[in-house]
Each structure stands twice: as C-alpha cells, then as structure tokens.
Amino acid sequence: MKEVVKLEDIYSRYESREIHQGISLNLEPGKVTALIGGSGSGKSTLLKIILGLLKQSAGKVYLFGEDSSKLDETELQLLRNRYGVLFQNGALFSALTVGENIAVPLKEQTSFSPSDIQEIVALRLGLAGLESKDGNLMPSELSGGMRKRAALARALALEPELLFLDEPTSGLDPINAWAFNELIGTLSKSLQLTVLMVTHDLSSINSVADRLLVLDHGKLIANGTVLEVRAMDYPWIKDYFSVHEA
C-alpha cells in the first residue's frame, strides 16, 4: 500500500539557520498523528513543506505515493483535492458567509450544480457539528469554536482522504477544545481519515492521537505511540510531559 505521506531525508534552511536535518517519516493511513516540538523546532515549517507552501533544501516529499516535486500544476491540483487543511487562524474569507466559504473549493474544483453544492455544504456543516442556519453567518459573527468548525467544514468540502490541522485548538477554552478534539476523533474513525495535527496541546494528544512525532533542534527524535514516546528518556520529552501535567 502506498504511503499517504512519506518524507525522505528532508533538510531545510531559513537564511543561515538550518531548520530541519534529515527528517524521514511515514504517516499511517487512517490514523491521527500529532506533531509536537518546542518553539522554533520547525513544526509549522515542516507542515508547509509537506503542503508545498515552502521548498525544502534537500529531500523528497511523497503524497499518496507521488513525488510532489515531479508533478505539473494540473497533477498537483488533483493531488491537493485529496487533502484538506485547517490553518491555525481558520483562514476563512471574511467577505463570504460560512456557507459560501465551504462552497469555494466545490465551485473551483468540481462541476456540481448550484443545488448540489448547497446540499453538500449542508452536509459538511453537519459533519463539523454546525447547523444549516450557521451557513448564513459571516465569520465575524462566529465564536472561536464555531470558526474552527466552519474552517473544518471547508477543509472537508471535497471529501479528502487526508487532513492537515495546524494548532486546531489554539485560542479555544478547555470546553471547546475538548469538543473539537472529540469531533476530530469521531471524523477520523467514521471517515477513515488520515490526520496530521501540529499541536502543543497535551489534551489533544491524549484524547485523539494514535501516534506522536517529536521534533527537537531540527531532528525527529521520536516516532511512536503516545505511551512509547512518554516512556522515552529524552530531556525535552520529559520536560514537556512534566510541565503539561503539573
């Protein structure tokens, strides 16, 4: 079976600073994988490299078995249609309603009729735990938790096989964070989604992560189940769990 995401010896730099030093990993299909690391460890940068928003200085990124560097723009777009992205701030279009935001990828990447698009938007709202009437709201009218759910509904618009989440619970109170984690876990299991979640939130890791990746000083220092990683005798890992559980 082809790997959903495979990184092969990734190196990257920012100006004179080396960010990643030989990162290699595979994501297990149908699993939620959390990526953690200290400030400046390169978590979000690695996500952007996977998404093609930044270019690595060396190494290969494979998505669904395809070397993304060898694809033309048409092939890349077909590949992008197979994954959804939830950025940290939601990245909703402020001038569009929630429903119109969700409809954007459907209008741009499919030939569905307007009535079909409306029906799909309603379904995606429901998947994200929102009501149909919420589709008429503007992003400015949403609470933080609703904004995350609206952005998630848009990320799910094209029925992706793979979902990328960048700090999905940042800015949420503990109750809304818990509810969002529950939603991600439910969607992953029910839709057999492969999820890569960049996070610093231990509650997200404990509640939904099947596997845990840890970056430190530009290197991948851990790749295993949450229990396996917690048991490692590595200073940053020990500090992370002790501080968050204090």
Residue frames relative to the residue before (quaternion, step in Angstrom):
aa qw qx qy qz dx dy dz
M 1.0000 0.0000 0.0000 0.0000 0.00 0.00 0.00
K 0.4478 -0.6940 0.4924 0.2745 3.59 -0.88 0.95
E 0.5002 -0.6496 0.4807 0.3110 3.55 -1.05 0.81
V 0.4984 -0.6388 0.4925 0.3177 3.56 -1.07 0.73
V 0.7665 -0.0316 0.0312 0.6408 3.56 1.01 -0.90
K 0.0491 0.7770 -0.6256 0.0494 3.55 -0.92 0.95
L 0.1094 -0.7679 0.6289 0.0532 3.55 -0.88 1.00
E 0.1153 -0.8098 0.5752 0.0076 3.53 -0.88 1.02
D 0.8490 -0.2039 0.0959 0.4780 3.56 -0.45 1.33
I 0.1481 0.8280 -0.5210 0.1452 3.58 0.82 1.06
Y 0.0275 -0.7471 0.6641 -0.0044 3.52 -0.99 1.01
S 0.0663 0.7859 -0.6144 0.0226 3.57 -1.11 0.66
R 0.1676 -0.7754 0.6042 0.0747 3.52 -1.26 0.57
Y 0.1166 -0.7268 0.6632 0.1351 3.51 -1.33 0.37
E 0.7902 -0.1218 -0.0041 0.6007 3.53 -0.34 1.36
S 0.8128 -0.2279 0.1511 0.5143 3.65 -0.61 -0.99
R 0.6180 0.5761 -0.3378 0.4147 3.58 1.27 -0.18
E 0.3296 -0.7234 0.5726 0.2007 3.56 -0.91 0.94
I 0.2409 -0.8009 0.5365 0.1129 3.58 -0.72 1.07
H 0.8025 0.0955 -0.0328 0.5881 3.59 0.84 -0.98
Q 0.1309 -0.8009 0.5836 0.0281 3.53 -1.01 0.89
G 0.8487 -0.1942 0.0865 0.4842 3.55 -0.04 1.31
I 0.1999 0.7955 -0.5435 0.1783 3.60 0.82 0.99
S 0.0662 0.7730 -0.6275 0.0665 3.57 -0.80 1.07
L 0.2298 0.7675 -0.5732 0.1719 3.58 -0.89 0.93
N 0.2201 -0.7167 0.6403 0.1671 3.51 -1.40 0.30
L 0.3037 -0.7131 0.5914 0.2223 3.57 -1.14 0.60
E 0.4079 -0.7098 0.5187 0.2464 3.56 -0.91 0.91
P 0.4796 -0.6806 0.4667 0.2983 3.62 -0.78 0.98
G 0.8350 0.2273 -0.1729 0.4704 3.55 -1.08 0.80
K 0.6340 0.5216 -0.3255 0.4691 3.59 1.28 0.13
V 0.3755 -0.6639 0.5894 0.2659 3.54 -1.33 0.40
T 0.0626 -0.7934 0.6055 -0.0068 3.56 -0.66 1.17
A 0.1988 -0.7769 0.5892 0.0983 3.56 -0.83 1.03
L 0.1827 -0.7672 0.6091 0.0839 3.55 -1.06 0.85
I 0.0187 0.8092 -0.5843 0.0593 3.56 -0.60 1.16
G 0.1906 0.7605 -0.6096 0.1170 3.54 -1.33 0.25
G 0.6335 -0.5552 0.3832 0.3790 3.54 -1.22 0.37
S 0.6855 -0.4467 0.3649 0.4443 3.54 -1.32 0.17
G 0.8163 0.2104 -0.1794 0.5071 3.56 -0.82 1.03
S 0.4653 0.6990 -0.4334 0.3271 3.57 1.27 0.17
G 0.5627 -0.6463 0.3630 0.3659 3.59 1.26 -0.21
K 0.2904 0.7869 -0.5036 0.2070 3.61 1.19 0.38
S 0.7399 0.4046 -0.2356 0.4831 3.58 0.63 -1.12
T 0.6066 0.5479 -0.3545 0.4540 3.59 1.10 -0.62
L 0.6411 0.5133 -0.3247 0.4692 3.57 1.00 -0.79
L 0.6227 0.5286 -0.3365 0.4686 3.58 1.02 -0.76
K 0.6691 0.4977 -0.3011 0.4626 3.59 0.91 -0.87
I 0.6112 0.5288 -0.3493 0.4741 3.59 1.11 -0.61
I 0.6377 0.5220 -0.3234 0.4652 3.58 0.95 -0.86
L 0.7132 0.4580 -0.2440 0.4713 3.56 0.99 -0.91
G 0.4928 -0.6731 0.4248 0.3515 3.58 1.26 -0.21
L 0.4608 0.6840 -0.4447 0.3493 3.60 1.24 0.26
L 0.7459 0.1593 -0.1233 0.6349 3.56 1.31 -0.41
K 0.3619 -0.7327 0.5385 0.2056 3.56 -1.17 0.60
Q 0.3939 -0.6988 0.5470 0.2395 3.56 -0.91 0.92
S 0.4976 -0.6500 0.4795 0.3164 3.58 -1.19 0.46
A 0.7801 -0.0365 0.0111 0.6245 3.58 1.24 -0.43
G 0.6542 0.5190 -0.3833 0.3947 3.55 -1.26 0.45
K 0.3928 -0.7246 0.5317 0.1946 3.54 -1.34 0.27
V 0.1767 -0.7366 0.6434 0.1110 3.53 -1.23 0.72
Y 0.0756 -0.7881 0.6108 0.0157 3.55 -0.73 1.10
L 0.0593 -0.7684 0.6370 0.0161 3.56 -0.92 0.99
F 0.8293 -0.0503 -0.0271 0.5559 3.56 -0.66 1.15
G 0.7274 -0.4585 0.2268 0.4574 3.54 1.03 0.85
E 0.6359 0.5275 -0.3270 0.4588 3.59 1.28 -0.07
D 0.4085 -0.6684 0.5672 0.2544 3.56 -1.03 0.87
S 0.3492 -0.7945 0.4532 0.2037 3.59 -0.22 1.28
S 0.6116 0.5726 -0.3548 0.4150 3.61 1.15 -0.50
K 0.7079 0.4646 -0.2545 0.4673 3.60 1.20 -0.41
L 0.5802 0.6015 -0.3642 0.4110 3.58 1.30 0.05
D 0.4054 -0.6770 0.5444 0.2845 3.57 -1.10 0.64
E 0.7407 -0.4451 0.2607 0.4304 3.58 -1.26 0.21
T 0.6346 0.5227 -0.3355 0.4599 3.61 1.01 -0.72
E 0.6707 0.4890 -0.2904 0.4761 3.57 0.95 -0.89
L 0.6302 0.5322 -0.3287 0.4599 3.57 1.06 -0.75
Q 0.6552 0.5121 -0.3236 0.4513 3.58 0.96 -0.81
L 0.6218 0.5269 -0.3364 0.4717 3.58 1.03 -0.74
L 0.6375 0.5196 -0.3111 0.4763 3.55 1.10 -0.77
R 0.6620 0.5186 -0.3018 0.4491 3.59 0.94 -0.92
N 0.6134 0.5627 -0.3480 0.4313 3.57 1.11 -0.60
R 0.6556 0.5212 -0.3062 0.4525 3.58 1.25 -0.36
Y 0.7597 0.2734 -0.2164 0.5489 3.58 1.24 0.02
G 0.2592 -0.7421 0.5976 0.1580 3.53 -1.28 0.50
V 0.1974 -0.7833 0.5832 0.0855 3.55 -1.19 0.62
L 0.0994 -0.7450 0.6563 0.0660 3.54 -1.03 0.88
F 0.2220 -0.7914 0.5595 0.1071 3.56 -0.39 1.26
Q 0.7118 -0.5044 0.2889 0.3943 3.54 -1.22 0.59
N 0.7700 0.3427 -0.1892 0.5038 3.60 0.90 -0.88
G 0.5964 -0.5828 0.3558 0.4220 3.58 1.29 0.12
A 0.0854 -0.8549 0.5045 0.0855 3.58 1.09 -0.83
L 0.2595 0.7582 -0.5493 0.2369 3.58 0.96 0.85
F 0.4846 -0.6335 0.5108 0.3208 3.58 -1.15 0.60
S 0.3959 -0.7777 0.4374 0.2171 3.57 -0.43 1.23
A 0.6865 0.4907 -0.2855 0.4543 3.60 1.14 -0.57
L 0.6688 0.4627 -0.2908 0.5040 3.60 1.30 -0.08
T 0.5213 -0.5970 0.4965 0.3540 3.55 -1.20 0.51
V 0.6878 -0.4461 0.3577 0.4472 3.57 -1.29 0.18
G 0.6734 0.5039 -0.2961 0.4528 3.56 0.87 -0.94
E 0.6562 0.5014 -0.3070 0.4730 3.57 1.00 -0.82
N 0.5999 0.5530 -0.3501 0.4602 3.58 1.10 -0.67
I 0.6794 0.4876 -0.2874 0.4670 3.57 0.88 -0.96
A 0.6694 0.5264 -0.2923 0.4351 3.57 1.08 -0.76
V 0.4922 0.7022 -0.4265 0.2876 3.61 1.14 -0.51
P 0.7239 0.4094 -0.2907 0.4731 3.67 0.63 -0.93
L 0.6120 0.5511 -0.3524 0.4446 3.59 1.10 -0.58
K 0.6727 0.4817 -0.2904 0.4807 3.58 1.01 -0.80
E 0.7107 0.4778 -0.2601 0.4460 3.56 1.00 -0.85
Q 0.8190 0.3065 -0.1093 0.4725 3.57 0.96 -0.88
T 0.7419 0.3304 -0.2278 0.5371 3.61 1.21 0.01
S 0.3973 -0.6879 0.5447 0.2687 3.54 -1.32 0.13
F 0.2559 0.7888 -0.5168 0.2125 3.58 1.17 0.56
S 0.5181 -0.6233 0.4915 0.3186 3.54 -1.19 0.64
P 0.6645 -0.5040 0.3601 0.4180 3.62 -1.19 0.38
S 0.6584 0.5015 -0.3212 0.4604 3.60 0.99 -0.76
D 0.6334 0.5173 -0.3278 0.4731 3.58 1.04 -0.75
I 0.6414 0.5220 -0.3227 0.4605 3.57 1.00 -0.84
Q 0.6361 0.5257 -0.3306 0.4579 3.59 0.97 -0.80
E 0.6548 0.5115 -0.3064 0.4645 3.55 0.99 -0.83
I 0.6591 0.4984 -0.3080 0.4716 3.58 0.96 -0.86
V 0.6164 0.5452 -0.3432 0.4528 3.60 1.01 -0.79
A 0.6524 0.5088 -0.3133 0.4663 3.58 0.95 -0.88
L 0.6481 0.5165 -0.3143 0.4630 3.59 1.01 -0.80
R 0.6737 0.4885 -0.3011 0.4657 3.59 0.95 -0.86
L 0.5894 0.5505 -0.3645 0.4656 3.59 1.08 -0.64
G 0.6692 0.5029 -0.2924 0.4624 3.56 0.94 -0.90
L 0.6261 0.5431 -0.3332 0.4494 3.57 1.01 -0.83
A 0.7283 0.4283 -0.2248 0.4854 3.56 1.03 -0.84
G 0.5666 -0.6393 0.3719 0.3632 3.59 1.26 0.19
L 0.5456 0.5813 -0.4130 0.4402 3.57 1.19 0.56
E 0.4632 -0.6597 0.5166 0.2887 3.56 -1.28 0.37
S 0.6688 -0.5116 0.3541 0.4069 3.57 -1.23 0.48
K 0.6453 0.5405 -0.3244 0.4314 3.59 0.99 -0.83
D 0.5781 0.5956 -0.3768 0.4112 3.59 1.16 -0.50
G 0.5660 0.6162 -0.3732 0.4008 3.56 1.20 -0.45
N 0.6574 0.5133 -0.3087 0.4572 3.60 1.22 -0.40
L 0.5668 0.6176 -0.3755 0.3954 3.58 1.27 -0.21
M 0.4299 -0.6462 0.5597 0.2904 3.54 -1.29 0.44
P 0.6407 -0.5391 0.3665 0.4057 3.62 -1.08 0.56
S 0.6395 0.5473 -0.3277 0.4291 3.60 1.04 -0.75
E 0.6610 0.5075 -0.2981 0.4655 3.58 1.24 -0.40
L 0.6014 0.5950 -0.3417 0.4092 3.58 1.29 -0.14
S 0.4633 -0.6089 0.5576 0.3219 3.52 -1.26 0.51
G 0.6984 -0.4599 0.3274 0.4398 3.57 -1.27 0.21
G 0.6727 0.5046 -0.2941 0.4543 3.56 0.93 -0.89
M 0.6599 0.4969 -0.3045 0.4741 3.58 0.99 -0.83
R 0.6234 0.5451 -0.3430 0.4433 3.57 1.05 -0.74
K 0.6319 0.5156 -0.3249 0.4789 3.58 1.02 -0.79
R 0.6718 0.4980 -0.3020 0.4577 3.59 0.93 -0.86
A 0.6331 0.5230 -0.3297 0.4658 3.58 1.04 -0.75
A 0.6535 0.4986 -0.3070 0.4797 3.57 0.99 -0.84
L 0.6258 0.5250 -0.3306 0.4727 3.58 1.09 -0.71
A 0.6262 0.5375 -0.3356 0.4542 3.59 0.98 -0.82
R 0.6575 0.4880 -0.3132 0.4810 3.60 1.00 -0.79
A 0.6374 0.5314 -0.3306 0.4494 3.59 1.01 -0.78
L 0.7069 0.4459 -0.2484 0.4896 3.58 1.17 -0.60
A 0.3619 0.7951 -0.4481 0.1897 3.58 1.30 -0.15
L 0.7868 0.3354 -0.1609 0.4925 3.59 0.87 -0.97
E 0.4890 -0.6843 0.4084 0.3547 3.59 1.24 0.47
P 0.0475 0.8481 -0.5261 0.0415 3.61 0.68 1.04
E 0.4398 -0.6617 0.5418 0.2740 3.51 -1.32 0.44
L 0.7626 0.2633 -0.0839 0.5849 3.53 1.29 -0.58
L 0.0835 -0.8029 0.5903 0.0070 3.57 -0.93 0.94
F 0.1601 -0.7693 0.6145 0.0701 3.55 -0.91 1.02
L 0.0655 -0.7966 0.6010 -0.0022 3.57 -0.85 1.01
D 0.1340 -0.7905 0.5947 0.0597 3.59 -0.74 1.06
E 0.8154 -0.2081 0.0779 0.5345 3.58 -0.38 1.31
P 0.0093 0.8762 -0.4819 -0.0047 3.62 0.77 0.99
T 0.7565 0.3676 -0.2283 0.4904 3.63 1.05 -0.52
S 0.3883 0.7210 -0.4985 0.2846 3.61 1.21 0.14
G 0.8048 0.2692 -0.2151 0.4833 3.55 -0.97 0.87
L 0.6189 0.5344 -0.3534 0.4544 3.58 1.25 -0.05
D 0.4864 -0.6238 0.5160 0.3288 3.55 -1.14 0.61
P 0.7079 -0.4953 0.2829 0.4166 3.63 -1.16 0.45
I 0.6475 0.5197 -0.3324 0.4474 3.62 1.00 -0.75
N 0.6936 0.4559 -0.2779 0.4836 3.58 0.89 -0.93
A 0.6104 0.5414 -0.3486 0.4613 3.58 1.09 -0.67
W 0.6426 0.5170 -0.3170 0.4684 3.58 0.96 -0.87
A 0.6674 0.5019 -0.3046 0.4581 3.60 0.91 -0.94
F 0.6590 0.5026 -0.3172 0.4609 3.59 0.99 -0.80
N 0.6242 0.5287 -0.3350 0.4677 3.58 1.02 -0.75
E 0.6326 0.5293 -0.3227 0.4642 3.57 0.98 -0.86
L 0.6488 0.5264 -0.3111 0.4530 3.56 0.98 -0.89
I 0.6554 0.5080 -0.3148 0.4619 3.60 0.90 -0.90
G 0.6560 0.5174 -0.3088 0.4546 3.58 0.93 -0.88
T 0.6587 0.5102 -0.2973 0.4662 3.56 0.97 -0.89
L 0.6763 0.4932 -0.2951 0.4607 3.58 0.89 -0.93
S 0.6316 0.5418 -0.3391 0.4388 3.57 0.95 -0.83
K 0.7061 0.4570 -0.2648 0.4717 3.56 0.89 -0.94
S 0.7185 0.4670 -0.2713 0.4383 3.59 0.81 -0.97
L 0.7664 0.3400 -0.1791 0.5147 3.60 1.06 -0.76
Q 0.3693 -0.7426 0.4695 0.3029 3.59 1.33 -0.05
L 0.2325 0.7934 -0.5183 0.2187 3.54 1.01 0.92
T 0.2938 -0.6746 0.6411 0.2179 3.51 -1.21 0.64
V 0.0705 -0.8271 0.5574 -0.0166 3.58 -0.68 1.09
L 0.0781 -0.7384 0.6663 0.0684 3.55 -1.09 0.84
M 0.0658 -0.8251 0.5597 -0.0398 3.54 -0.54 1.23
V 0.2016 -0.7445 0.6268 0.1109 3.56 -0.65 1.15
T 0.1704 0.8071 -0.5373 0.1758 3.58 -0.58 1.09
H 0.2301 -0.7165 0.6247 0.2085 3.52 -1.38 0.14
D 0.5479 0.6693 -0.3449 0.3645 3.54 1.40 -0.18
L 0.3624 -0.7586 0.5016 0.2038 3.59 -0.46 1.19
S 0.6148 0.5499 -0.3638 0.4327 3.61 1.03 -0.65
S 0.6161 0.5286 -0.3420 0.4734 3.60 1.09 -0.66
I 0.6551 0.5200 -0.3048 0.4554 3.54 0.96 -0.92
N 0.7092 0.4725 -0.2655 0.4508 3.57 0.82 -1.00
S 0.7374 0.4540 -0.2477 0.4345 3.59 0.99 -0.76
V 0.8479 0.1820 -0.0720 0.4927 3.62 0.93 -0.75
A 0.6091 0.6037 -0.3691 0.3583 3.63 1.09 -0.50
D 0.2927 -0.7305 0.5940 0.1671 3.55 -0.97 0.95
R 0.7917 0.0801 -0.0192 0.6054 3.54 1.13 -0.76
L 0.2313 -0.7776 0.5777 0.0903 3.53 -1.25 0.58
L 0.1285 -0.7570 0.6386 0.0510 3.54 -0.97 1.00
V 0.1004 -0.8012 0.5888 0.0373 3.58 -0.98 0.83
L 0.1572 -0.7692 0.6156 0.0686 3.54 -0.89 1.05
D 0.1088 0.7710 -0.6240 0.0653 3.56 -1.07 0.77
H 0.8429 -0.0498 -0.0199 0.5354 3.56 -0.76 1.11
G 0.7527 -0.4549 0.2069 0.4285 3.52 0.87 1.05
K 0.6958 0.4342 -0.2764 0.5009 3.57 1.27 0.06
L 0.4455 -0.6448 0.5446 0.2988 3.52 -1.24 0.55
I 0.1152 -0.8468 0.5183 0.0312 3.57 -0.28 1.25
A 0.8031 0.1106 -0.0687 0.5814 3.60 1.22 -0.26
N 0.0747 0.7606 -0.6400 0.0788 3.53 -1.13 0.80
G 0.4618 0.6672 -0.4639 0.3556 3.57 -0.17 1.26
T 0.6948 -0.3816 0.3372 0.5079 3.55 -1.20 -0.33
V 0.6653 -0.4952 0.3632 0.4247 3.55 -1.25 0.36
L 0.6603 0.5059 -0.3125 0.4587 3.59 0.93 -0.84
E 0.6417 0.5226 -0.3271 0.4562 3.60 0.97 -0.80
V 0.6839 0.4818 -0.2893 0.4652 3.58 0.92 -0.91
R 0.6280 0.5462 -0.3358 0.4411 3.60 0.96 -0.83
A 0.6955 0.4921 -0.2724 0.4471 3.59 1.06 -0.72
M 0.5150 0.6681 -0.4140 0.3420 3.59 1.25 -0.18
D 0.3507 -0.7250 0.5587 0.1981 3.54 -1.07 0.80
Y 0.3467 0.7057 -0.5262 0.3239 3.54 0.45 1.30
P 0.5624 -0.6708 0.3482 0.3355 3.63 -0.65 1.05
W 0.6969 0.4637 -0.3098 0.4508 3.62 0.72 -0.97
I 0.6486 0.5201 -0.3223 0.4527 3.60 0.96 -0.84
K 0.6569 0.5004 -0.3107 0.4707 3.58 0.92 -0.87
D 0.6535 0.5076 -0.3130 0.4661 3.59 0.97 -0.83
Y 0.6392 0.5476 -0.3295 0.4277 3.58 0.93 -0.91
F 0.7305 0.4244 -0.2557 0.4700 3.57 0.72 -1.01
S 0.6518 0.5108 -0.3343 0.4500 3.61 0.99 -0.70
V 0.6606 0.5001 -0.3082 0.4674 3.61 0.97 -0.84
H 0.7197 0.4542 -0.2657 0.4529 3.60 0.85 -0.92
E 0.7143 0.4161 -0.2629 0.4975 3.59 1.16 -0.38
A 0.4601 0.6988 -0.4407 0.3252 3.58 1.28 -0.03
